[in-house]
Amino acid sequence: MRPTRFQNLNKVSYFIVSLLCRLTFVFVVFKVGKGFCLHGLSEIPLRYLQEYAALGTGGGIYHFRDQILSGSPEAFFVMNADVCSEFPLPEMLDFQKEHGDAYSFVILGTTANRKQSLNYGCIVENEQTDEVLHYVEKPSTFVSDIINCGIYLFTPEIFQHIGTVFQKNQQDMLLYYDEGEEQSNGWHRAEVIRLEQDIFTALAGQGKLYVYKTDRFWSQIKSAGSAIYASRLYLNQYHTTHPERLATNREGGPKTRGNVYIHPTANIDPTAVLGPNVSIGTGVTIGAGVRVRESIILHGATLQDHSCVLNSIVGWGSTIGKWARVEGTPSDPNPNDPYAKIDSETLFRDGKLTPSITILGCNVNIPSEVIILNSIVLPHKDLNRSFKNQIIL
Ligand SMILES: Nc1nc2c(ncn2[C@@H]2O[C@H](COP(=O)(O)OP(=O)(O)O[C@H]3O[C@H](CO)[C@@H](O)[C@H](O)[C@@H]3O)[C@@H](O)[C@H]2O)c(=O)[nH]1
């Protein structure tokens, strides 16, 4: 196994707490000898825990607390499933040891610009100690430019705090409801606990909650457009973590520009030009004269001769005909603002589809010599003409 930042780290389990598409990752850390230890990532046992209803991130982990705490871990990470990051987990563990007491909790924070900070949890810290003094979830006016990244380090003590909120919710429900079905409904509602509003807001200023600030890459992945941006961040990260994964210009291979990942099973004509920010999946076929930029081509797709794919995601097994052009509009953060984040905008603005990347679902067929612009094409569609700014069902 390749050495990773996690090597020498020992004994971890990994849980996914989920309901439908609501996902939270829980990453449990045990103490071995003097330090905290994590395994090589490929050896982590993975368990999938399914909530009976959406319980909120706090309620979800509280519901499964016995399983998370089995084996008496020293600490565990909780991570929102819709973020990408360098995930500085070892650094957060070190930070916890240096700051606060052994029972303190750590939030990963980063800096956002004033306007965008309103879309996130905002943290006011003590600049000397990094203690969280004040926490407001998505405030309506400016509170702080340090935002919550949705990555937390907890000790088992967090469950006492969540338990207190749970009991209070239960008492409130008992006061409210008298009988039967309504009461069981109330029981469920007592279990719904949001980490941010119900726990962090109360813990702020109590000497329990600290913020570890990162200036490394971090982004939400909430919209389709952010997938290409996230791919760019990870490809860039490969320069330090996995340089062998980045394609280089070799004789007989395609011409690459910037960061490009090519799966070894892909079959690419040497006259194709790929990059920057291109990821080519397993078994992809790319013909002569093809141009691909800022795109993700998923496994089994075929790009026929002289086709052009820009700012797009091409689904599994899709085919793009000769001389066809598949193009989207990037929705990257403002490159002139170092703290700008990607806007997780909705699909529609003023009743119109917002121009964004083009996405082809799986097994889509694009005929030769057409243009597909800023569109979302659902799976298994056989198109017969050009489309612009459309969702094709
Ligand atoms: N299992 C489970 N997961 C949940 C539930 N509710 C939310 N999640 C998961 O929790 C994550 C965030 O939930 P959102 O409700 O989408 O919140 P947000 O707008 O992304 O804001 C959160 O993330 C920001 C950083 O990306 C933070 O800045 C903000 O404070 C907050 O934590 C997602 O991965 C979501 O799937 C639930 O009931 N059950």
The ligand as a Gaussian input file, in Angstrom:
#p B3LYP/6-31G(d) Opt

LIG

0 1
 N      -27.872000      11.390000       8.077000
 C      -28.359000      12.609000       7.971000
 N      -27.621000      13.555000       7.370000
 C      -28.151000      14.796000       7.291000
 C      -29.409000      15.136000       7.826000
 N      -29.624000      16.460000       7.596000
 C      -28.552000      16.926000       6.937000
 N      -27.667000      15.919000       6.735000
 C      -26.403000      16.011000       6.027000
 O      -25.674000      17.081000       6.550000
 C      -24.993000      17.784000       5.507000
 C      -25.327000      19.273000       5.507000
 O      -26.705000      19.432000       5.567000
 P      -27.494000      20.652000       4.914000
 O      -28.833000      20.653000       5.532000
 O      -27.413000      20.553000       3.424000
 O      -26.742000      21.938000       5.448000
 P      -25.871000      22.992000       4.618000
 O      -26.755000      24.020000       4.033000
 O      -24.943000      22.274000       3.698000
 O      -25.012000      23.661000       5.786000
 C      -24.145000      22.858000       6.539000
 O      -22.884000      22.740000       5.892000
 C      -22.161000      23.989000       5.722000
 C      -20.831000      23.644000       5.102000
 O      -21.005000      23.039000       3.875000
 C      -21.950000      24.683000       7.073000
 O      -21.337000      25.961000       6.884000
 C      -23.281000      24.865000       7.786000
 O      -23.033000      25.396000       9.054000
 C      -23.982000      23.521000       7.915000
 O      -23.244000      22.636000       8.714000
 C      -25.385000      17.099000       4.208000
 O      -24.348000      16.206000       3.867000
 C      -26.639000      16.389000       4.564000
 O      -26.798000      15.243000       3.751000
 C      -30.175000      14.093000       8.460000
 O      -31.278000      14.281000       8.938000
 N      -29.588000      12.860000       8.505000

